[in-house]
Structures are given as structure tokens and as C-alpha cells.
Amino acid sequence: MSAKVVPLFAPPGPSGGGSAVLQSRFLLERVPLSDITTDMADPPRFEAIARLRSRDANPVAYPGASAADLQRATYPSIAPLQMASTPLELYEAALGIVTKRKWRVVDARSPQAGRREGRIEAVARTRFMGFRDDVVIRVRPVVGGARLDIRSASRYGQRDFGANAARVLALLDDIEEAATPQPEGRR
């Protein structure tokens, strides 16, 4: 997976268009998204993190159908990760990546067969300004393996300039790589 921004329209200019870089920048500055998820029908919920957010922060509830439509149009490559791993293996790979990134883990519950899904709630910081963004990872069993969903949301602001989408895509790539069995000679 790799992050791609699909320009919906070109910025105004003398020729009515612009380079792909300018179009992408123009789009990211204007797309009112600050909450990205791999499962728009049943997004992972913030539970522990909900208690950390102040009253003036963005709501913890997913913004709904209009945000989902906008996300599909802007970031069509964001989708759940399904692997032939067990839910516990996929959960442990995800927790390892979150720990490696030095995010603050607020809650971590491993999956238990037939009893509960795996969940990780963490706080990530943006690279330049140090803003707090909240991340929840959910791992569920599916036929033949496990499914992982991610939600990344800004605590403040209506636009994230693509930061949450980039975080979700990079996290999906890293977890998939960590959960993929390596041949004996490559460990």
C-alpha cells in the first residue's frame, strides 16, 4: 500500500489547472477530514481515549456518512488488513509497531477467542508541531485468519492536511510486514 492523494479538482490558475503536486496540496488544504478509518460502516470506537479528550476537542464519535464518502473519494486505497495470521499474531505485530513508534499506549487488550476482539488505543504526536492524534486498532477473527482495522483522528481541527490518512497507510504497511512470516534465512 502507498499513500496517494486523488485530486478532485484543479486549483484556479491562469490555465485553469496546475501540477499534480499543486493539485494535491490544494486538495489537502481544503478537504475537511480529520478522522480516517479502514472501516467506515463500523469504525473502531475510542473508549479509553474518550476519557482523555477535553470538552473542546473534536467529538470521539465517527463523523458519519458524509465523512465516509469524502474519505472514499480522497483516499480510495485505505482498507482493512486481512491476513492468514491468528488474531493474536496480528495483534502482537500491531502492538510491536505502536511500541516501536514510541506512541503512548493508553489501552491494550489482546484478543481472546470467542470472548473479545483485540484493541489498542494510543496517542501519536505529529512530527513538526507535536499535536496529539488518537489511534485505535481493532483485531477480529475472520474465516481463514484475522482482520485489522485502524482509526486515526485529530483531537483538534477540522482538517488534518492528510496526516491521519498517511499514518493509517504507513501503519497498515508496517503491520502487514511485521505479521508476514519470514523465511528461515531472513530472520
C-alpha positions in Angstrom: 0.0 0.0 0.0 1.2 3.5 -0.6 -0.5 6.8 0.1 -2.0 8.5 -2.9 -4.0 11.7 -3.0 -6.6 11.8 -5.7 -7.1 15.4 -6.8 -10.8 16.1 -7.0 -10.3 19.4 -8.8 -7.5 21.6 -10.0 -6.6 24.9 -8.2 -7.5 28.0 -10.0 -4.7 29.4 -12.1 -4.0 31.1 -15.4 -4.5 27.9 -17.3 -7.3 26.5 -15.0 -5.0 23.8 -13.7 -1.7 23.1 -12.1 0.8 20.4 -11.5 -0.1 17.2 -9.6 1.8 18.5 -6.6 -0.1 21.8 -6.5 -3.4 20.0 -7.0 -2.6 17.6 -4.2 -1.6 20.4 -1.9 -4.6 22.4 -2.8 -6.9 19.4 -2.1 -5.3 18.5 1.2 -5.6 22.1 2.4 -9.4 22.2 1.7 -10.6 18.6 2.4 -12.4 18.8 5.8 -11.3 15.5 7.1 -9.6 14.9 10.5 -10.9 11.3 11.2 -9.8 8.4 9.0 -10.7 4.8 9.3 -10.4 1.5 7.5 -14.0 0.5 8.4 -16.5 3.3 7.7 -19.5 1.1 8.3 -18.3 0.1 11.8 -15.4 2.2 12.8 -13.3 1.2 15.8 -14.5 3.3 18.8 -12.4 5.3 21.1 -13.1 4.1 24.6 -10.1 4.8 27.0 -9.0 7.8 24.9 -12.5 9.3 25.1 -11.9 9.9 28.7 -8.6 11.8 27.9 -10.1 14.3 25.5 -11.1 17.7 26.8 -14.6 19.1 26.2 -13.3 21.5 23.5 -11.7 18.6 21.5 -13.2 17.1 18.4 -16.0 14.6 19.2 -15.0 10.9 19.7 -17.9 9.7 17.6 -17.1 9.0 14.0 -18.4 11.9 11.8 -20.7 9.7 9.7 -21.7 9.1 6.1 -20.6 12.4 4.6 -17.1 12.0 6.0 -17.0 8.4 4.8 -18.0 9.5 1.3 -15.3 12.2 1.3 -12.7 9.7 2.6 -13.6 7.2 -0.2 -13.2 9.8 -2.8 -9.9 11.3 -1.4 -8.2 8.1 -0.1 -9.6 5.1 -2.0 -6.7 2.9 -1.1 -7.5 2.9 2.7 -9.0 -0.5 3.5 -8.9 -3.1 6.3 -5.9 -5.5 6.5 -6.9 -9.2 6.3 -4.2 -11.8 6.9 -4.0 -15.6 7.4 -2.5 -14.9 10.8 -4.3 -15.6 14.0 -5.9 -12.6 15.7 -3.3 -12.8 18.5 -0.4 -12.8 16.0 -1.8 -9.8 14.1 -2.5 -8.0 17.5 1.1 -8.6 18.6 2.5 -7.3 15.3 0.4 -4.2 15.7 1.4 -3.6 19.3 5.0 -4.1 18.4 4.8 -1.4 15.7 3.0 1.0 18.0 5.6 0.4 20.7 8.5 0.9 18.1 7.0 4.2 17.1 7.0 5.3 20.8 3.3 6.2 20.8 1.7 6.5 24.2 -0.4 3.3 24.7 -3.5 4.1 26.7 -5.2 0.7 26.5 -4.1 -2.6 25.1 -6.3 -5.7 25.3 -5.3 -8.9 23.5 -7.9 -10.8 21.6 -9.5 -13.8 23.3 -11.1 -16.4 21.2 -14.9 -16.2 21.4 -14.8 -13.6 24.1 -13.4 -10.3 22.8 -11.7 -8.5 20.0 -8.1 -7.2 20.3 -7.8 -3.4 20.9 -5.0 -1.0 21.1 -5.6 2.7 21.8 -2.7 5.0 21.6 -1.7 8.7 21.3 0.6 9.6 18.4 2.3 13.0 18.1 2.6 14.9 14.8 6.2 15.3 13.7 6.5 19.1 13.4 4.1 20.6 15.9 3.6 17.8 18.3 -0.2 17.8 18.1 -1.8 14.8 19.7 -3.7 12.5 17.3 -5.6 9.5 18.7 -5.3 6.0 17.2 -7.4 2.9 17.8 -6.6 -0.5 16.3 -9.1 -3.4 16.4 -8.3 -7.0 15.6 -11.1 -9.5 14.9 -11.2 -13.1 13.7 -12.4 -13.8 10.2 -12.7 -17.0 8.2 -9.1 -18.1 7.4 -7.4 -15.6 9.7 -7.8 -12.1 11.2 -8.9 -8.6 10.2 -7.3 -5.4 11.5 -9.0 -2.0 11.4 -7.5 1.3 12.2 -8.9 4.7 13.0 -6.8 7.8 13.4 -8.3 11.1 14.4 -7.1 14.6 15.2 -8.0 15.9 18.6 -8.4 19.4 17.3 -9.2 21.0 14.0 -11.4 20.1 11.0 -8.6 19.5 8.5 -5.5 17.3 9.1 -3.8 18.0 5.8 -3.6 14.3 5.1 -1.7 13.4 8.3 -4.2 10.8 9.5 -4.5 9.1 6.1 -0.7 8.9 5.8 -0.5 7.5 9.4 -3.1 4.8 8.6 -1.5 3.7 5.4 2.0 3.6 6.9 0.7 1.7 9.9 -1.1 -0.9 7.6 2.1 -1.4 5.6 4.3 -1.8 8.7 1.9 -4.2 10.5 1.5 -6.3 7.3 5.3 -6.6 7.0 5.7 -7.4 10.7 2.9 -10.1 10.6 4.2 -11.7 7.4 6.2 -14.8 8.2 9.8 -14.5 7.0 11.7 -17.4 5.5 14.2 -19.0 8.0 17.2 -17.5 6.3 15.9 -13.9 6.5 15.2 -13.5 10.2 
